Each structure stands twice: as structure tokens, then as C-alpha cells.
Amino acid sequence: MAKPLLKARGLSFSFEYELFSDVDITLHPQQSIAIVGVSGSGKSTLLHILSSFLRPKSGSVMINNIDIYSTDVTELRRKDIGIIFQFHYLFKSMSGLENIKVATLLSNQKLDETILKHLEVDKVIKQQVTELSGGQQQRVSIARVLSKKPKIIFADEPTGNLDKETASKVIDILTQYIKTEDAGLFIVTHDRELAQKCDNIYELKEKRLHQLK
């Protein structure tokens, strides 16, 4: 089996109370993992830890054999890590295309028009962000992430603002991307039906991570 893209061991995190502990998880190339659980179980917190944006109380996260909490991960975030949020976080003063070009410039990639067509934003991409519908904005934000050609995609409820049919298409696009690009996908979702489209499903419950699939 290929070397893992990500390996996390012994992760724990607390606020005023312990959110979770002893979390181990590994992601391989071309693998998709869905993390499900009730609201407040710590799904998004775990995703933020795995993606280098929140330090755990204990444990380690290795991405491409780099311990992300003991080194500068600026370059890793710029090129290898892609994050899709439930809210689009686009620059409103720019067009959709300009938003995407900022990401491709930082990651030294060229614009992939196939991604725009698959996400059905190719015909509106030159419009200002404020002129786009909420669903179009979210799909542009997903196109922005995929255009970076990241090796790992972290998606936090990426389809929460999309209708069911579009949400299903987006998951299909993400899972196809990782097969084509030899990348990996972590997705947090409350939608168990969408989670079934992933290779593996884990549930964060009672402070532990349990594999369901």
C-alpha cells in the first residue's frame, strides 16, 4: 500500500470539558473518509486539527511525513492542503474567476476549466461574487480549492448550502478528483446518505472515533 498522506495518533482536545481523546486516523492516496456525528461532538474541531489550523491538546499529525505541529506549514497549506467550508469565504470585491486565480497563483497551478464545467460555474465565473446565488458562490469556492490541485482536501459541511441533487454531484466531483489526482479527502457531514459515497465512515461519539464503514 502507498505511504499515507496523513497519519494522526493520540489526538485529544478540550475546551472547559474534554471533547475527544485518543483519536487515531490515517488517510491514504485515493481514499475518501467521512466523519459524522451529532452537533457539538467535535467533528469540525477534529477537521481543523487535521488540517493544521488548530493545535491539539495532545497527539501528533503527520502530513507527507511532516509533523505539522512542530514545523512551519505555510508552504504545505499553500500547495498541498485544500479546505472547503460551509460558507464560501470568497473575496466579494472580485469576480469568481479572480478569486480562483488568486489560489492558482499562490499554488503555481494553471486554471483548469474542466473543473469549472463540472461544477457548472463556467458560464457565470466572470461575474462579481455579489451577483452570484448562494449555491453558485459555494461551487465557485469549491472550484477555487480544486484548482490548487491539493493533495488533501478537508471539507467541513461543504454541501450544507446546496440542494440535494447538487450536493450529490459535488461529492461525486470530490471523490473523482482524488482518484484522478492521487489525493485524499476528509469530509465532515451530517448527511449520512452523502457519507455513504465515501470509502470509509467514522462517527465521533462519546469522545471517541468509531469506524462504521
C-alpha positions in Angstrom: 0.0 0.0 0.0 1.2 3.5 -0.8 2.5 5.7 2.0 -0.2 7.5 3.9 -0.9 11.2 3.1 -1.9 11.8 6.7 -1.4 9.9 9.9 -2.8 11.2 13.2 -2.1 9.5 16.5 -3.4 10.0 20.0 -5.3 13.3 19.4 -7.2 14.9 22.2 -8.8 18.3 22.6 -10.6 20.1 25.4 -12.5 23.3 26.0 -13.8 23.6 29.5 -14.5 19.9 29.1 -12.9 17.1 27.1 -14.2 17.0 23.6 -12.5 13.9 22.4 -9.3 11.8 23.1 -7.1 9.0 21.8 -8.2 9.6 18.2 -6.1 7.7 15.6 -6.8 8.1 11.9 -4.9 7.5 8.6 -5.6 8.7 5.1 -4.1 7.1 2.0 -4.0 8.4 -1.6 -7.3 8.0 -3.5 -9.1 7.4 -0.2 -12.2 9.4 1.0 -13.2 9.5 4.6 -16.5 10.9 6.0 -16.7 11.9 9.7 -20.2 12.0 11.1 -21.7 12.8 14.5 -24.2 14.9 16.3 -23.9 18.6 16.6 -21.2 19.5 19.2 -19.5 16.2 19.1 -16.3 17.8 17.8 -16.3 16.9 14.1 -15.3 20.3 12.9 -12.7 20.7 15.6 -11.1 17.4 14.6 -11.0 18.5 11.0 -9.4 21.8 12.0 -6.7 19.9 13.9 -6.0 17.5 11.0 -5.8 20.4 8.6 -3.2 22.3 10.7 -5.4 25.2 11.9 -6.0 24.1 15.5 -3.4 22.6 17.8 -4.5 19.5 19.7 -4.1 19.2 23.5 -2.0 16.1 22.8 -1.1 13.8 19.9 0.5 14.3 16.5 -0.5 14.8 12.9 1.8 13.9 10.1 1.2 15.1 6.5 3.6 13.8 3.9 5.9 12.7 6.8 5.9 16.2 8.2 4.9 16.8 11.8 2.6 19.7 11.2 2.7 21.0 14.7 6.5 21.1 15.0 7.4 22.9 11.8 6.3 25.8 9.5 3.5 24.6 7.4 2.9 27.7 5.3 4.1 26.0 2.1 2.0 22.9 2.9 -1.1 25.0 3.4 -0.5 26.9 0.2 0.0 23.9 -2.1 -1.0 20.6 -0.6 -3.9 21.4 1.7 -7.3 22.5 0.4 -10.1 23.5 2.7 -13.8 23.8 1.8 -16.1 25.4 4.4 -19.8 25.5 4.6 -19.6 29.3 3.9 -17.7 30.2 0.8 -15.3 32.9 2.1 -14.8 34.4 -1.3 -13.5 38.0 -1.8 -16.7 39.9 -2.6 -14.9 42.7 -4.4 -13.6 40.2 -7.0 -15.2 38.1 -9.7 -15.4 34.3 -9.2 -12.6 33.9 -11.7 -10.4 36.4 -9.9 -10.9 34.5 -6.7 -9.8 31.3 -8.3 -6.8 32.9 -9.9 -5.5 34.1 -6.5 -5.5 30.4 -5.4 -3.8 29.1 -8.5 -1.2 31.9 -8.4 -0.2 31.0 -4.8 0.0 27.3 -5.6 1.7 27.7 -9.0 -1.1 26.0 -10.9 -2.9 26.8 -14.1 -6.7 27.3 -14.3 -8.4 24.0 -15.0 -11.5 24.9 -17.0 -12.8 21.3 -16.7 -13.3 21.8 -13.0 -15.5 24.9 -13.8 -17.6 22.9 -16.2 -18.1 20.0 -13.8 -19.2 22.4 -11.1 -21.4 24.2 -13.6 -20.0 27.7 -12.9 -18.1 28.2 -16.2 -20.8 30.5 -17.6 -21.0 32.7 -14.5 -17.4 32.7 -13.4 -16.7 36.2 -14.7 -19.5 37.8 -12.6 -18.9 39.6 -9.4 -19.3 37.3 -6.3 -22.1 39.5 -5.1 -24.1 38.8 -8.3 -24.0 35.0 -7.8 -26.5 32.9 -5.9 -25.5 31.3 -2.7 -25.2 27.9 -4.4 -23.1 29.4 -7.2 -20.8 31.1 -4.6 -20.3 27.8 -2.8 -19.5 25.9 -6.1 -17.0 28.7 -7.0 -15.3 28.3 -3.6 -15.1 24.5 -4.3 -13.6 25.2 -7.7 -11.1 27.6 -6.1 -9.9 24.7 -3.8 -9.7 22.1 -6.6 -7.8 24.5 -8.9 -5.0 24.5 -6.3 -4.6 20.7 -7.0 -4.2 19.9 -3.3 -3.1 16.5 -2.1 -5.6 16.5 0.7 -9.0 18.1 0.7 -10.6 18.9 4.1 -14.3 19.7 3.6 -16.4 20.9 6.5 -20.1 20.5 5.6 -19.4 21.6 2.1 -22.8 20.8 0.8 -24.8 22.4 3.6 -26.0 25.3 1.5 -26.7 23.2 -1.6 -29.8 21.4 -2.8 -29.7 17.6 -2.5 -29.1 17.0 -6.2 -26.2 19.5 -6.4 -24.8 18.2 -3.1 -24.7 14.7 -4.5 -22.9 16.0 -7.7 -20.3 17.9 -5.6 -19.4 14.8 -3.6 -19.1 12.8 -6.8 -16.7 15.5 -8.2 -14.6 15.5 -5.0 -14.3 11.7 -4.9 -13.5 11.6 -8.6 -10.8 14.3 -8.1 -8.9 12.3 -5.5 -8.9 9.3 -7.8 -7.6 11.3 -10.7 -5.0 13.4 -8.7 -3.9 10.6 -6.3 -5.1 12.8 -3.5 -7.2 12.2 -0.3 -10.5 13.6 1.1 -11.7 14.2 4.6 -15.3 15.4 4.8 -17.4 16.3 7.8 -21.1 16.0 7.1 -24.4 15.5 9.0 -25.9 13.8 5.9 -25.4 10.0 6.3 -26.6 9.4 2.7 -23.8 11.6 1.3 -21.3 10.0 3.7 -22.1 6.6 2.1 -20.4 7.9 -1.1 -17.0 7.9 0.8 -14.8 4.8 1.1 -14.9 4.9 4.9 -17.1 6.4 7.5 -16.2 7.3 11.1 -18.5 8.5 13.8 -17.3 10.8 16.6 -19.3 9.7 19.6 -18.8 9.7 23.3 -15.3 11.3 22.9 -14.1 8.5 20.6 -13.8 7.9 16.9 -15.6 4.8 15.8 -15.3 3.3 12.3 -18.7 2.5 10.7 -17.6 1.6 7.2 
